[in-house]
Every structure is written in structure tokens, then in C-alpha cells.
């Protein structure tokens, strides 16, 4: 990891690393998050360096809570930073919308890391629209260097407006690498004071009405700041104008020739006067932006309001797509309008058939055992498998096919209750331990309250695995000078009144199957806690004990129950024989547990 606390110099930084350095140079005293790709690296770094940087940092139970704790800090005069992936802002939108009315006293940035092309997400929503919905200023960097510098300016703007500012990134900005010039570290203010102001911070209807007017006036001021922002600038020359932002700017700058470029970094409110001036006299305007026509629609409005009869091309005209992230190749859509350099020489065709390599659960992943147990227990009965957001979403793949309905974090358990009431089918809901604390407790209580006869399986692998192995309330916390005990999921579930609660080891597939059968037959809410550490986390903590697994070919009857039931990538079939791959196998013993002839031996 680069030294983000260095006093100066130049470093090759990931976009998220550059943003973290920006926080240090801005003197941020408080940060909070619920981890989610592509924002996760910021939290992983802060977990390690926040104490030395003089900053308080926490992994909150969900994005809503993360927004609320950072809002309190900023309202007390402490610069705060709350960050999440794009769908996380849906969870945090409730407090954010009213926080805009109250505003803040110390600068506050809300980083929304959007994910065009759904690299690790269930949708590719465009969160730029949250800025217009909430009437909040928004800024968007294009490169790691700009991201670092923009963080500092964004705090200045936030404090001048007394409003939180949406700092919107995308995957290719978060995960790009670039040389970054480090500036001076700022003094950190970690402790503030909340001066009470009921009319501003208690938004009952009478006060909210007045704060709405205050917000609209601040939005007008934000418009003026956008007009003068150095992050909105023109470069190049030509009778064709290109208006762009974010990572799309880098593609335009490198590959589109002979045009005048208006690059927008302060994207809400837009610098309408500057845009109108830029458009005047142009032969045409091309809008290059990922996802929705956010800029394009506003440029069309600006043209109409200023009586500018200049053709505008982009998504509405069909020249550029609304789906997925852009690349230099995407710019071929505007070749009929302007000169676009060829990105690269076409690759020579190679007549080689490469095998597909779909994402899969890791060798020794305990989730495999729980999925196998659920499928075996359900048999041929008509069961609906409701899954959730995490590693275990991969249970959708054969042989498990244990995901029929997925919408959002915690959504599986809520949907299971709906299926129970609306159909004659039994519903099983899978969720991770971090998801349980994030959004799984309310639907569990809802099922109990409304007598939904469902099975909820908490896949407790002792970490927030898919986003990079962050801690959660079920693991406890030990960083940044704060140490807390883990919350026991089983005790919590029993504490709210669930009668059927079982904790199992998913490596023991036979016992897990028996427990699942019992749960499916139970007349009410049944909760199973599948508790077993993630092997990758054990490896990271240097606690993984690898054992040897061998197949006795004389005892093996080639029934392939191990492959069909567990589908572990460490098992492979060659010339009809089953063997284990020692480079992948960790010796968990799951395959031995399901072998009907005991042909698989785990050696201590």
C-alpha cells in the first residue's frame, strides 16, 4: 500500500487512494461507510491509517446509519466524509433528503461510487439525478490527480454553501491508476460542538417549509460557484463542440480530434451561462457521458431557453448508448460527426477455443455446504430460494440453483414473507452475516410479527467477504483505537422471540440437511445460522490450517456425488476418476462428508 501519510512527493495511486489522500489534505476528521465496490478501498485504507491520520473512522451497520453519523459530525463543525456504492445511496437517501434542508456547519462530502456495466452490482443506476432531486451540489472527477484536488475544493464549496456535496465517481475513476502529486497535509479537527438551532435542525413541517426556501436560495448560490469553478473549463478548438464529464472526458481528450471540449467537473448545478457561451457559433454539439442523458437533457434545455439553434447529438439522437460504461471504442458512434482515432489495431484472429470461466464460490467455501443441504432437504418440493447481495449470490449457478429472486440487501428475507402469503410455496431466504446486520433484522422481525412461515438462513462466514473482508457487528471491531465485542447472532435472534433457532457447521452437510428438513417442517419462522469462517479471511489472518484430502480409487464407485453435490473447484474428474487439486484444496472435508462410500479421506 502506498504511503498516503507522506509529507509530499509523487506517487502512483489508485483513484480511491488519491481520494483518501485528498481527505488527509482537506483535514477531514470523521468518516463512515458501509463497504461496497467500487468504493471499498477507501474504507480498507482508512481502517489502517485513520488513527495515525487523526481521523475517526467507522464501518457502519448500513449506509443510512453511515449518513446519519457523518451528518451529526458535520453539523458539529467537523469535516466529514460518508461513502458508499451507488445502490447504497438508495438506503441513505432518507436522511440525505432532509439533511439538505438542514445543511451542515463543517464540510461534508457524500461519495457515491457508481458502477456502469454492473461490474459488481445489481443495477447501473445513475446517481447524478440524486443531486437534482435533493438540490445538492455535485462534483465529478475524471482522473486520480483531479480526484485528490477536487476533494479539497469540494470541502471549501460545501462549507461556503453550508450544504453536503455529492462527490460522484464511477468504477473506472475509482480503480484507475495515475501519478498523483501530493500536497500539504491539513490540520485535522476531530472534535466539534453542536450549537442547538431548532428551526434549522428539527424539520417539523413549519420549519421545513422555511428551510426549503433556504435550500433553494443556496442552490442559486451553488449555480454561481459552478460558473466560476476551475473544474469547468474549455480546451482545444474547432467548430464542433464536445461537452463531457467524468471518465468520458479522458476518452474524448485522447481520441477525438479537431474539436473544442467543454469539460465539466462541477456538474450540479451546471454552469449554464458558460455552456450557452460555449455553444454559440458551433456547428454542432456532441454530449459524451456514461449512462443517462443527464448533461444532454440540460444542454437541450439551455439551447431552447437561449434560442440557440445548434444541433445536439448524443444519446437522444442515437449516436451513443444509454447502457453500460463507455470505452474509446464507444466513440465510434460519433465517427459520422467528427474525426475519432482508432483505439488500437484490430487483433489477428486466433483459432483457439478458450473455456468459459464463470465466477464461482471459492474452494472450501462454507456456503457450498449450506446450499447443498438446502437442496437435498427440499428435494422435489416446490421451494422458492430468495437470495441476497454477497458472495452467496453465486448460489444461482449449477448445481445449486439456489437463487430464484434477488433485489437488494435484506430484500430476500422480506420477499420470502411475501411469497409465503401470496403462494402455496415454501420460501427459503439466504443472507450473509453483514447483510443480516445491514438490513436483515427488520424483515426477520416482520416475518415473526406477521407469522410468515419461512426459513431464513444467515450465512455467517465471520466477515464482510465480497467487498474485501471488512469487519461487521458480528465480528466486533479492533482498529482506530476502538475495540468492541462481537454481537452473537444466535442470541440476538432468540432475543427478539424466534422459537426455531439452530446454529450449524455447513461443512457437516449431513447434519445441516437434517436441520434444514426440520426447519422446512416447522410451522412458523425458522432461522438457521450457518456459522463457519471464510477460508480467505482465515488465510489473511494466517489461521488457515490446510489438510490433505485423498481419494481412494479402489473404494470410489464413480457415482460423482461429491461433484454433483458440492461442485468444489478443487475436485476434478479425469479418465472417469475423481481427484483433488492440492493447489486449491484446503482440506475442509465437505466432499468426504457427502461421499456415500467413504472413499474420500481427510488426513490430519
N, C-alpha and C positions, 0 to 999 in steps of 0.2 A: 504494500500500500504506500502511495506517495506520502511525503511529509507535508500535510496540509497546515501544520502549525509553524512552518518555516518562516523566517523573517523576510524573505524576498527571493529573487531569482526567477527562473523559468522552469516549469515542469510540464511533462506530458500528462494531461489529465483527462479522465472520463468526464463527460458533461455533468454527471451527478457529483463527481469530485470537485469540479470547478464551482458548482452551485454551493457546495459545502464550504469551500474556501471563501466564497462570497459572503456567507453568513458570518464567518470569522472576521472578515474585513469590514463588515457592517456592524459589528458589535452586538450580535443577537444574543439575548440572554435566556431564551426559552424556546424549546422546540418539541413538537409532538407529532406522532404519526400512528397509523395502523399500516403495517407493511403491505406493499403491493407493487408488482412490477409494472412499469419501468421506473418507479421512484425508490425502490428498496435500498439501493446502495447508500443513499444519503443517511438512512437510519442505521445501517450497518456500520458506517463510518462514525457517526455521532455516538453510537454505543461505546466505541473505543476511545474517542478523543474529547467528548463533551466535558468531562470533569477537568481535564487539563486546559481546555479552552475557556473554562469559567462559565459554562453554559449548562442549564438544566435541560435534560432530555428524557422523554419517556416514550415507550411503546404503549399507546392507549388501548383500551379494550375494543374500540371501533373508531371509525372516522368521525362520528358525531361527537363522541367524548373528546377526541383529539382537538376538534374545532373549539369546543367549549373551554377546555383548559387553556389553550393558547389565547382565546378571546379574553379570558379573565386576566392573563398576564399582560396583554396589550392594553387592556382597559386600566391597568395599574401603572402604565408608563414604561413597561418593559418590552423591548422589541421581541416579537415572537414570530415563529415560523411553523406553520402546520402544513403537512404534505401528505399526498396520497395519490393513488392511481385514479384514472378518470371516473370509474364507476364508484369509487369511494366518495366522490363529491356528491353523489346521489344521497348517500347516507348522511353526509354532513350538511346538506342543503338546508335542512330545517333551521338549525341555529344560524347559519350564514345569512339567510334572507332577512332575519330580524337584526342581526349584528350590523348589517349595512345601515339600518335606521339609527342604531345607537352610535355606531362608529367606535373608534379606538383613540387612545391617547399616545401610546407608543406605536411605532410602525408594526404592521402585521402583514405578512405575505401568506397567501393560500396557494400552495403549488399543486396544480392539477396536472399529472403526467398522463397525457392522452396516448392511446395505443392504436393508431391507424394500422389496418391489416390484421388486427386482433392477434398479435403475436403471443399474448398470454392473457387474453381477456375474452369475455363472453359477448362483447359488442364493441363497436368503434365509435361510440357517441362523440360528438364534437362539443366539448365543454366551453368553447368560446361563447356559446349562447347563454351560459350562466352569468356572464358578465353583463349582458344586456338585461337579463331577467332581474338580476339583483341590483342593477345600476351601480356596479362596482368598476373601478378602473382595472385594466388588464394590460399586461406586457408579455411579450413572447420573444425569447432569444433564438438565434439561429446557429450559434457555434458555442463551444465551451468558453472561449475567451469572452464573448459577448455575454454569456450567461452569468459569469462571475461579476462583470462590471454592471450588468443590468440589476442584479440583486441589490447592490449598494444604492443605485439610483431609485429603485423601486421603494426602498425603505424611506428615502427622502420624500418621494411623492406621496406615499401612504401617510406620512406624518404631516405633510403640508395640507393634505385633504382631510385628515383625521378619519380616514377610511381604510379598511383592509383592502389589499390589492391582490387580484388573482394573477399568479405567475404561472402561465400556461406553457408547458413543454410537450414534446412528443418523443416517442421511443428513440428516434434517430438523433435527437438532440441530447437526451439523457445518456445514451450509450455511444455517442461519437467520442473520438479522442482527438485532442488538439493541444498544441503548445500554448500554455497559459502563462502570462506574465503576472507574477504575484505582487500585490500592492501591500500597503501597510495594514497591520492588524489594528483593529479599533479597540478601545476600552469597552469592556462589557459591563452593562448594568443588569444585574441579575435579580435585584430586589427593588420593587417599586412600592407605591402606596395607592390604594383605591380611594379617591375622593368621591364621596357619595353625590349623585346627581339624579334624583328620582325621575325627573321629567325626561332625561336623556336615556337612562339605562333601564327603566321599568316601562316597557312598551305596552301598557294597557291602551285600549282604543283612543282615549283622549290625548295621550302623549304621542302615540304612534302617528296620529293624523298630522301633528306638527312636525314630527321627525321625518315624515315623508316629504314635506316641503323642504326641510333642511337638506335631505338627501338629494333632491332634485337640484337645489342650488349648488351643492358640492359637485354634482355631476357636470354642471355647466363650467365650473372652475376646472374640473378634470379635462374638459374639452380644450380649454386654453392651454393647459400644461401639455396636452398632446400636440397642439400646434407648434409648441416651442421645443419639443423633445428632440434631443440629438439622436435618438434611436429611430426617428422617422427622417429619412434622408433620400436624396436623389443622387444617382451616379450614372455615368455613361451618357450617350447622346444618340439621337435618332428620331425619326418621325413616328416611329411606333413606340408606344409606352407600355411597360410591364409593371403592374402593381403586385407585390408579393410580400410574403412574411414567413417566419419560421424557417424550417429546413428547406422549403421550396426555394427560398432566396438563393441558397448555395448552388442549387442546380441551375437556376436561371443565370446567375453570375458566371458560372463556368461554361455553360453550353449554348446559351442564346446570344447571338451576335448582332451588332448593329442596332441596339435598342437603348432607350432611356429607361432606367429602372428606378421605381419609387419603392424603397424598402421600408416596411412598417414594422416597428418593434413595439410601439405604444398603440395597441390595436383596439382598445376601447377606453374612452370614446375615440373614434377615428379623427385624424386631423383634416376635417372636411375642407377647410379653406386651402390647405396645401394640396389636397387631392384635386380639387377643382382647378387650381392654378396649373398643376401638372398636366391635367387632361387637355387644357386649352391648346389648340393648334396641332394636336396629334392626329395622325392619320387613323389610328385605331388604338384601343387599349386592350391588353390581354391580362386577365387576372389569373395568377398561378398560386393556388393554395390547396392544401390537402382537405379531404372530407367535404364538408358542406360549403355552399357558396356564401359564406359569411361576409367576406370582403366584397364579393361580386355584387350581391344584392344591394349593399350600401352604396357602392360606386354607381350602380344604375340609378339609385335614388338621388345621389348627388348630381349626376348628369341631368336628371329631369328637373330638379329644383334650380339648377343654374343654367337651364336651357342650353346644354352642351350637346350638340348633335354629332357625337363621336361614337362609332360602333364599339361595343364592349363584348369581348369574346372570353369564354371560359367554360364553366360547367353548364350554364344555362343554354349556351349555343351548341353544346355537344362536343366541343373540341377537347375538353379534359374531363376525366371521370370523377364522379362523386364518391365512388367506393375505393377503399384501400389507400395505402400510403403511396406517395409519388417516388419516382426514381428518375435519373436522367433519361431513361427510355420512355417514360411517360410523356416527355416533352415532344415526342414525335407527333402528338396530336395537334400541335400548333405549327407544324412544318409548312403548311399551306399559307401561313400568315407571315412567318419570319424565318430567318436562317437559324437552324439548330444543328450544332456539330454532332457528328456520330459519336456516341459514347465510347464505343470500342469496336475493334474489328470482329466481324462475326466469327464465332468459333467453328473450327472444322468439325464436321460430324464424326463421331466415334461410334463405331458399330459394337457397342458393349451394352449389354442389358444389366443394369445395376439393380440389386434387390431393394425393395421398399424397406425403410427403417422407421416405422411409425413410433411415436413416443410410447413408452411403456413404463410400468411400475418397476422399480429397481429390483435387482436380485435380493432376495431376503426381505422385501418389503412386507411388514406385518399385515398390511391391508389385503394382500392376496389371500391370506388365511381366512379373514373375516368374510370376504366376498364368496370364497369357495363354500364356507359354512352356510351362508345365507342361501346360496343357490341350491345346495344339497338339501337344506331343511325345507325350502319352499317346494322342491320337487316340481311337479307339473301343475301345481296350483296357480291360479291367476293372480300374481303379485305385481304391484307397481313399485318399481325401485326409484325413489326420489333421491337424487344425489345433490351435491353442493359444489362450492368452488374450492379446489385444492388438488393435491396430488391424486387423491382418490377419485377425481373425475375420470381418470383413466380406466376406472372400472367399467366404463361404457364399452370397452373393447372385448372381443372374444378372449378366452372362453367364458368370461364372467357375464358380460352384457347386463351389468348391474346398475344401469343408469337410464331411466326412461324419461325423466323430467328434471331439468336444471334451469333455474332462472337467476338466482342471486344468492349472496351469502345468507345462510339461515333459511332460505326460501324452500329448501327441500322438506324441512320439518313442517313448515306452515302448509305447504301444498299437500303433504300426506294427510293432514287433518281434513282438508277439502275433499280429497279423494275418498276418504273413509265415509264422509257424509253424503257424497254425491254418487257413489258407485257401490257395488256389492263386492268390490275387490279389496284385498288387504294391501296396505301400503307400508313399505319399509323405507325409512329416511336415514341416509348416511351423512354424517358431518364430522369435520375434524375437531380437535380439541380447541384450537384457536378460534375456529368458527363458532363453536359452542359458546364461548365467552363473548364473541363479537355479536352474534345475532341469533344464537340457537336457544337461549334460555326463554325468551318471550314465547316462541311457538311451542316449546315444551310445556310451559305453563298454560298456554291456550288449549293445548290438547287435553291437559288434566282438567281444566276448568269446564270444557265443553264435552268431556267424555269421548274424545276421539280415540278409537281403538286402533292405535298404530304402534309400530315398533320404531324407536329412534335408536340408531347405533352411533355412538360417539367414538370415532377412530382416534384414540388418544396415543399419538406417537411421540409425545413429550416435547414437541417443538412446533413452531410455525414453519413447516418444512418447505413448501413450494416457493416461498418468497425469499428463502435464504437462511432459514434456521434461526429466526428471532425468538426471543422468549415470549411467553404469554402468561396470564394469571395462573394457569395450571402448572407452570414450571417454576414460578417465582422469579424474582429479579435480583441481580447482583452486579450492578455496574453504576458508574457515576456517583459513587458514594451512598447509594441506596440499596439496602438488602431487605428482601421480603420473603416470607414463606409461601410455598405453593398452595393454591386452593385445591382441595381434593374434590374432584368432580362427583364421585360417588356420594360423598357426604352432602354435597350441595343438592344433588338430585333427590336424595332421600329427604333432605330438609324441606323441600317445597311440597312433599307429600306423595311422591310417586311410590306406589306399592311394589311394583315389579322392577327391581334394580339388580342387575347382575354385572359383575366385572370378570372378564375372561382374558386368557392369553391366546391371541389369534394363531400363534404357532401350533397350538394344540387344536387342530381343525376338528377332530372328532368331538372334543368337549364343547367347542364353540358351536358345532352343528346341533348338539343336544340342547344347548341353551337357546339357540335360535328357534328350534321347534317348540320349546316351552313358551317362548315369547309370542310366537305366532298364534298359539292356542289360548293365550291369556285374554280375558275379557276386559280389556281396558288399555291404558297406556303402559307400554313396556319399554324400558330403557336398558340397553346393553352397552357397557363401556369396554371397548376393545383396547386394552392397555398394553402397549409394547413399544419401546423406544425405536425411533427411526435409526437404522444402521448407519446412515450417513452422518447423523448427529453424533452417534457413538464413536464413529471414526474420527470426526472432527475433535471430539473431546479425548481422543486416544484411549477409549474404553472398549473398543470393539475387539472381542475375542473370536478369532476365526478358527473354526473347527473343520476337519477334513470330512467330506462326505463321499462315500464309495458305493458303487452299485455292484452287487454280487450277480454276475451274469448267469451263474448256474441256478440261482433261485428266482431270478426275474422271469416272469411269464409273458413279457411283451404285451401287457394289457394297456400300457401307457396311461394308467390312471393318474400318475404323478403329473404328466404333461397336460392332460386334459383338465385336471382339477386345479392345479397351481399355476401352470404356464410360466414358470420361472425361467428367465433368460439364461440361468446357469445350467439348466437341463437341456440336453440336445440329443437328437436321435441320429445315429449313423449306422448304416447297414443293418437297420432294424433294432439295434441295441441302444439302450438309454445310458448315457454317461453324464458326468458333471464337469463343468468347466471350472478348473481351480482358479482361474484368473478372475472369475466373477463370483463364485460360490462363497458365502460367508459361514456356511455350516449351521443355518438356523434350524434345520431338521423338519421343516414343513413338509417336504416331499416324502421323507421317511414316515411321517405321521399318517399320510394318506395311502401309502403303499400297502396293498392287501396281502402281500406275501412276505413282508418284512425283508425285501431284497435290498433296501437302501439302508446303509449303516452310517451313523454319525459317530466319528471317532473323536474321543476327548483329547 
